[in-house]
Amino acid sequence: MADTPRFPLDPTPVHVPDAVLDDLRTRLELTRWPDDAGNSDWYYGVGRSYLQELTDHWLHHYDWRKAEAAINAYEHYQVPVNGVPVHFMRKPGVGPDPIPLILTHGWPWTFWHWSKVIDPLADPAAFGGDPADAFDVIVPSLPGFGFSTPLPDHPDMNFWKVADLWHTLMTSTLGHQKYAAAGCDVGALVTGQLGHKYADEIHGIHIGSGLKLTFFNGDRAWDLSGGQPIPDGLPDDIRAGIIAFDRRFAVHLAAHVLGSSTLAYGLSDSPVGLLAWILERWVNWSDNHGDIETVFTKDDLLTHATIFWANNAIGTSMRYYANANRYPWTPAHPRTPAVEAPTGITFVGYENPPGVNTAQQRVDNWLASDRADWYNHVNLTAHDEGGHFIPWEVPDAWIDDLRRTFRSRR
């Protein structure tokens, strides 16, 4: 039988004070716009025209209280975990034996990026599924993100430290003897660390990438290429793909590892600056075929942005990259694979490496890499569609993949 969670506090609905929203409107009205001539193709970064359009919507049309009401349709809790403030959202499982499942987001994600998968995971029968697949779903905000703020006493927070907090949350705070874990982006590293350090106390993990836990270790963690030049003699399309892939991810890695606090001064003071920085990732990383609003509506974009803004979370969220490098991952045990927990992985087409064009090629490419030996992989699935924000972009695929990972491990 599933454990019965022990919730130490009454539910605490999410609420942003009126004064914070009033200050946001004032700052939006007083925005000083830079000259952005010659950038209609976004070659230099976010184009001013769309950003102004989105800002106007934020100022005159967007309704945070409506978004807040949708968020508060779920249970929310605020708990201290080893002295760290942790917010989490919960959807109780509906089925004969729901198992607890913790979902961990990444950057520039919020906990709300999981909103499309929570209900089907918790109550599969309501969506035509098998009630035996039900999970008791726990969705925290990473410390320093969203409503898990402020974080002044823990300036060293990173992914492997979060894994320790999550294990305490799920076992000591909520009373589960065993649980499942899943995550994407930074959340995939958190989840991988759970599968490494706490394999005997979890049913398994499901992640949206298969990175090594040493990804941020080393002297040049900010350089995707590791300082290596592009090899000579590559076909033109492969070379172009490598350059495009580097351009997609290099800017934020370098800035966050090398100067996150410097960047945070501007982004914490200007909501338009904050919006521009995270909008560029949402645009460049999602499988939107040139139209971001096919993936995120304006209201969607602004809900996530408001969660960052209202909690002054941009600086502490960006610091995760530097802290993963400054306080590098070290193994909790010498065994192989390092991640002993049964592991499922979802791959998506928009993140295919250069030269990889089909789902089977993506799986084969990963299996041939030095990352495959890191995981006790039991369920590898690749999809032709979907970008970085997997549970938001291809929620049905993510749900099916995750259920398959855990179906025989309950």
C-alpha positions in Angstrom: 0.0 0.0 0.0 1.1 3.6 -0.6 2.2 5.6 2.4 0.0 8.3 3.8 1.7 11.7 3.6 2.1 13.6 6.8 1.5 17.3 5.9 2.9 19.4 8.8 1.2 22.6 7.7 -2.2 23.6 6.4 -2.3 24.4 2.7 -1.0 27.9 1.8 -2.5 29.2 -1.4 -0.2 31.2 -3.7 -0.8 34.9 -3.4 1.1 37.9 -4.8 0.5 41.1 -2.8 -1.3 44.0 -4.6 1.7 46.2 -3.8 4.0 43.9 -5.8 1.7 44.0 -8.8 1.3 47.7 -8.6 5.1 48.1 -8.6 5.3 45.8 -11.6 2.9 48.0 -13.5 4.8 51.1 -12.7 8.1 49.6 -13.8 6.6 48.4 -17.1 5.2 51.9 -17.7 8.6 53.5 -17.1 10.6 51.1 -19.3 13.4 52.8 -21.2 13.8 51.0 -24.5 17.1 50.6 -26.2 17.7 51.3 -29.9 17.4 47.9 -31.6 17.9 48.8 -35.3 18.8 46.0 -37.6 17.5 43.2 -35.3 14.3 42.2 -37.0 15.7 38.7 -37.5 16.7 38.4 -33.8 20.4 38.0 -34.9 21.5 40.1 -31.9 19.0 38.6 -29.4 15.3 39.3 -28.6 13.7 41.7 -31.1 12.2 44.9 -29.7 8.9 44.7 -31.7 7.7 41.4 -30.2 9.0 42.3 -26.7 7.1 45.6 -26.8 4.0 43.7 -27.9 4.4 41.3 -25.0 5.1 44.1 -22.6 1.9 45.9 -23.7 -0.1 42.7 -23.0 1.5 42.4 -19.6 0.6 46.0 -18.8 -2.9 46.2 -20.2 -4.4 42.8 -20.8 -2.7 40.1 -18.7 -4.6 39.1 -15.5 -2.3 37.6 -12.8 -5.3 37.0 -10.5 -6.9 34.7 -13.1 -3.6 32.8 -13.4 -3.3 32.7 -9.6 -6.8 31.2 -9.3 -5.9 28.4 -11.8 -2.7 27.7 -9.8 -4.7 27.6 -6.6 -6.9 24.9 -7.9 -4.2 22.7 -6.5 -3.0 22.3 -3.0 0.0 24.4 -2.1 2.3 24.2 0.9 5.2 26.2 2.3 7.6 24.1 4.5 11.1 24.5 5.8 13.4 21.7 4.8 16.7 21.7 6.6 16.3 25.4 7.0 15.5 26.0 3.3 12.1 27.5 2.3 10.3 25.1 0.0 7.1 25.6 -1.8 5.3 22.7 -3.4 2.1 22.0 -5.2 0.3 18.7 -4.7 -2.4 16.7 -6.5 -3.5 13.6 -4.6 -3.5 10.4 -6.5 -6.8 8.7 -7.5 -6.5 5.0 -7.9 -6.1 1.7 -5.9 -2.5 2.4 -4.9 -1.0 5.7 -6.0 2.7 6.0 -5.5 4.3 9.4 -4.6 6.0 11.1 -7.5 8.2 14.3 -7.2 8.5 16.4 -10.4 11.5 18.8 -10.6 11.6 21.6 -13.1 14.6 23.4 -14.6 15.6 26.9 -15.8 13.9 29.1 -16.9 11.1 26.9 -15.9 8.6 27.3 -13.0 6.7 24.7 -11.2 3.8 25.6 -13.4 5.5 24.1 -16.5 4.3 20.7 -15.1 0.6 21.9 -15.1 -0.4 19.9 -18.3 0.7 16.5 -16.9 -0.3 16.8 -13.2 -4.0 15.8 -13.5 -3.5 12.8 -15.9 -0.7 11.5 -13.7 -2.7 11.8 -10.5 -6.1 10.6 -11.9 -5.4 8.6 -15.1 -9.0 7.1 -15.2 -10.4 10.6 -15.6 -8.4 10.8 -18.9 -9.1 7.4 -20.2 -6.2 5.7 -18.5 -5.7 2.9 -16.1 -6.2 3.9 -12.4 -3.5 1.5 -11.4 -1.0 4.0 -13.0 -2.0 6.8 -10.5 0.6 8.9 -8.7 0.4 11.2 -5.7 2.0 14.2 -7.5 4.3 16.6 -5.6 5.6 19.6 -7.6 8.1 21.8 -5.7 9.7 25.0 -6.8 13.5 24.7 -6.7 14.9 26.6 -3.8 15.6 30.1 -5.1 12.9 29.8 -7.8 9.3 30.9 -7.7 7.8 30.7 -4.2 10.7 28.8 -2.7 12.2 32.2 -1.8 14.0 34.1 -0.5 17.3 32.2 -0.1 19.7 34.6 1.6 21.2 31.9 3.9 21.9 29.4 1.2 23.9 31.1 -1.5 25.6 27.9 -2.5 22.4 26.0 -3.7 22.9 23.7 -6.7 21.3 20.5 -8.1 23.0 17.9 -5.9 22.2 19.8 -2.8 18.6 20.0 -3.9 18.5 16.2 -4.2 19.3 16.0 -0.5 16.5 18.4 0.3 14.0 16.5 -1.9 14.8 13.2 -0.2 14.2 14.8 3.2 11.0 16.4 1.9 9.6 13.1 0.6 10.7 10.9 3.5 11.0 12.9 6.7 8.5 15.7 6.0 5.9 13.8 4.0 6.5 10.4 5.4 7.0 8.3 2.3 9.2 5.2 2.7 9.7 5.0 -1.1 8.8 7.3 -4.0 9.4 8.0 -7.7 11.1 11.0 -9.2 11.2 12.7 -12.5 12.6 15.9 -14.0 13.9 17.9 -16.9 16.8 20.3 -17.5 18.3 21.2 -14.0 15.5 19.0 -12.7 17.0 16.0 -14.6 20.3 16.5 -12.8 18.5 16.7 -9.4 16.6 13.6 -10.3 19.7 11.8 -11.5 21.4 12.6 -8.2 18.4 11.0 -6.4 18.9 7.9 -8.5 22.6 8.0 -7.7 22.6 8.6 -3.9 19.2 7.2 -2.9 18.6 4.4 -5.3 17.4 2.0 -2.7 14.7 4.4 -1.4 13.1 5.2 -4.8 11.1 3.2 -7.3 13.1 4.7 -10.2 13.5 7.9 -12.1 12.4 9.4 -15.4 14.3 12.3 -17.0 14.2 14.5 -20.0 17.9 14.2 -20.8 20.7 11.8 -20.1 23.5 14.1 -19.0 26.4 13.0 -16.9 26.2 14.4 -13.3 29.7 15.9 -13.9 28.3 18.1 -16.7 29.2 21.3 -14.8 32.5 20.1 -13.4 35.8 21.4 -14.7 37.6 24.7 -15.6 35.5 25.5 -18.7 32.0 24.4 -17.7 30.7 27.4 -19.5 32.0 26.2 -22.9 29.8 23.6 -24.6 32.7 22.7 -26.9 35.2 22.1 -24.1 37.5 24.5 -25.9 37.7 22.2 -28.9 37.5 23.6 -32.5 35.0 22.3 -34.9 36.7 19.4 -36.8 37.8 20.0 -40.4 36.1 18.1 -43.2 32.6 17.8 -41.8 29.7 18.0 -44.2 28.3 21.5 -44.5 25.0 20.5 -42.8 26.7 18.9 -39.8 29.0 21.9 -39.4 26.0 24.3 -39.6 24.1 22.2 -37.1 27.0 22.3 -34.6 27.2 26.1 -34.9 23.4 26.5 -34.5 23.4 24.2 -31.5 26.2 26.2 -29.8 24.4 29.5 -30.5 21.2 28.1 -29.0 22.8 27.3 -25.6 26.1 29.0 -25.2 25.0 32.5 -24.1 23.1 31.6 -20.9 25.7 29.0 -19.9 28.6 31.4 -20.1 26.7 34.3 -18.5 25.3 32.2 -15.6 28.5 30.4 -14.8 30.7 33.5 -15.2 28.6 36.4 -14.1 25.1 35.6 -12.8 25.1 38.2 -10.0 26.2 40.9 -12.5 23.3 40.1 -14.8 20.9 39.8 -11.9 21.2 43.5 -11.0 19.6 44.6 -14.2 17.1 41.7 -14.4 15.9 42.2 -10.8 15.3 45.9 -11.4 13.6 45.7 -14.9 10.7 43.4 -15.5 11.2 43.9 -19.3 14.9 43.0 -18.9 13.9 39.8 -17.0 11.3 39.0 -19.6 13.7 39.4 -22.5 16.3 37.2 -20.9 14.0 34.2 -20.3 11.9 34.8 -23.4 14.9 34.2 -25.5 15.3 30.7 -24.0 11.6 29.9 -24.4 11.8 31.0 -28.1 15.1 29.3 -28.9 14.6 26.1 -27.0 11.0 25.2 -27.8 9.9 23.4 -30.9 7.7 26.3 -32.1 8.5 26.3 -35.9 9.1 30.1 -35.8 6.0 31.1 -33.8 6.4 31.0 -30.0 2.7 31.4 -29.5 2.1 27.9 -30.9 3.7 26.6 -27.8 3.2 29.4 -25.2 0.4 31.9 -25.5 1.1 35.5 -24.3 -0.7 34.7 -21.1 1.4 31.5 -20.6 4.7 33.4 -21.1 3.6 36.1 -18.7 2.4 33.8 -16.0 5.9 32.2 -15.8 7.6 35.6 -16.0 5.4 36.9 -13.2 6.3 34.0 -11.0 10.0 34.9 -11.5 9.4 38.6 -11.0 7.0 38.6 -8.0 9.5 36.5 -6.0 12.6 38.3 -7.1 13.9 34.9 -8.1 15.9 35.6 -11.2 19.3 36.0 -9.5 19.1 33.0 -7.2 17.8 30.9 -10.1 20.6 31.8 -12.4 23.2 31.1 -9.7 22.5 27.3 -9.9 24.9 27.1 -12.9 27.8 28.8 -11.1 27.2 26.8 -8.0 27.2 23.5 -9.9 30.7 24.5 -11.1 32.0 26.1 -7.9 30.8 23.2 -5.7 31.3 20.3 -8.2 29.5 17.0 -8.0 31.3 14.2 -6.3 30.1 10.6 -6.2 28.4 9.2 -3.1 29.6 5.7 -4.0 32.0 4.2 -6.6 29.6 1.7 -8.1 28.6 1.5 -11.8 26.4 2.6 -13.2 26.6 5.8 -11.1 22.8 6.1 -11.3 21.7 2.7 -10.1 18.0 3.5 -9.9 16.0 2.2 -12.9 15.9 5.1 -15.4 13.6 6.1 -18.2 14.6 8.9 -20.6 12.5 10.9 -23.0 14.3 12.4 -26.0 12.7 15.0 -28.2 13.3 15.9 -31.9 14.2 19.5 -31.5 17.2 18.6 -29.2 18.6 16.0 -31.6 22.4 16.4 -32.0 23.6 17.5 -35.4 23.4 14.6 -37.9 20.7 12.8 -35.9 17.4 12.9 -37.8 15.2 10.0 -36.6 13.9 8.8 -33.2 15.9 5.5 -33.5 19.1 7.4 -34.5 18.6 9.5 -31.3 18.4 6.5 -29.1 21.4 4.8 -30.9 23.4 8.1 -30.6 22.9 8.3 -26.9 23.6 4.6 -26.3 26.9 5.0 -28.2 27.9 8.0 -26.1 29.8 8.1 -22.8 26.6 9.1 -21.1 24.8 5.8 -21.4 27.1 4.0 -18.9 26.1 6.5 -16.3 22.5 5.1 -16.0 20.7 1.9 -15.3 18.5 2.7 -18.3 15.4 0.6 -18.7 13.1 2.7 -20.9 14.5 4.9 -23.7 12.0 6.7 -25.9 12.6 9.3 -28.6 10.0 11.5 -30.3 10.2 13.4 -33.5 8.4 16.4 -32.1 9.0 18.5 -28.9 11.5 20.8 -27.6 13.2 21.5 -24.3 10.0 22.0 -22.2 8.9 18.4 -22.7 6.0 18.1 -20.3 4.6 21.4 -21.6 5.2 20.8 -25.3 4.4 17.1 -25.6 2.6 16.2 -22.4 0.9 13.1 -23.7 4.2 11.6 -24.8 5.9 12.5 -21.5 3.0 10.9 -19.5 3.1 7.7 -21.6 6.9 7.4 -21.3 6.9 8.0 -17.5 4.1 5.5 -16.8 6.0 2.9 -18.8 9.1 3.5 -16.7 7.2 2.9 -13.4 4.5 0.4 -14.4 6.4 -2.7 -13.3 8.2 -1.0 -10.4 5.4 -0.1 -8.0 
